[in-house]
């Protein structure tokens, strides 16, 4: 993406966001004045709930959508060098 925007060859319209989640949260805090916790919730928990990821996993029975004890989760923690 030389221009930083994903565009289909057929019509050149914007195909989707290339904005990273961490940048979106940072912009919400710095440019919109949101509290950091509210910005993180807006970028993570709100879409998870809208997509149904706050319900139980039908296979394991464990709830999804939060990183708290008792919830199913796959997580990667990186130091930014990986």
URFENGI-V700872 format. One record per residue. N is the residue number from 1. PSI is psi in degrees with one decimal (NA if undefined). Layout:
n=N psi=PSI
n=N psi=PSI
//
This chain:
n=1 psi=84.8
n=2 psi=-29.9
n=3 psi=-7.4
n=4 psi=7.7
n=5 psi=136.0
n=6 psi=122.3
n=7 psi=133.5
n=8 psi=146.6
n=9 psi=-31.9
n=10 psi=-42.7
n=11 psi=-4.7
n=12 psi=5.2
n=13 psi=158.8
n=14 psi=126.6
n=15 psi=-25.5
n=16 psi=176.0
n=17 psi=139.5
n=18 psi=11.7
n=19 psi=124.5
n=20 psi=147.7
n=21 psi=-44.1
n=22 psi=-34.4
n=23 psi=-37.1
n=24 psi=-43.1
n=25 psi=-44.9
n=26 psi=-41.7
n=27 psi=-39.1
n=28 psi=-38.5
n=29 psi=-52.1
n=30 psi=-37.5
n=31 psi=-29.9
n=32 psi=-10.8
n=33 psi=18.2
n=34 psi=149.3
n=35 psi=142.4
n=36 psi=-42.7
n=37 psi=-38.6
n=38 psi=-38.2
n=39 psi=-42.0
n=40 psi=-42.9
n=41 psi=-42.6
n=42 psi=-33.0
n=43 psi=-15.9
n=44 psi=-61.6
n=45 psi=-41.2
n=46 psi=-48.9
n=47 psi=-33.9
n=48 psi=-44.4
n=49 psi=-41.8
n=50 psi=-29.9
n=51 psi=-0.7
n=52 psi=14.2
n=53 psi=8.3
n=54 psi=11.6
n=55 psi=169.6
n=56 psi=143.0
n=57 psi=126.7
n=58 psi=-20.8
n=59 psi=-50.1
n=60 psi=-20.8
n=61 psi=-7.1
n=62 psi=140.2
n=63 psi=156.3
n=64 psi=172.7
n=65 psi=-13.9
n=66 psi=154.3
n=67 psi=80.6
n=68 psi=159.9
n=69 psi=136.8
n=70 psi=-11.0
n=71 psi=146.2
n=72 psi=137.1
n=73 psi=144.5
n=74 psi=129.1
n=75 psi=144.1
n=76 psi=125.1
n=77 psi=125.2
n=78 psi=150.6
n=79 psi=5.9
n=80 psi=-9.7
n=81 psi=-17.1
n=82 psi=NA
//
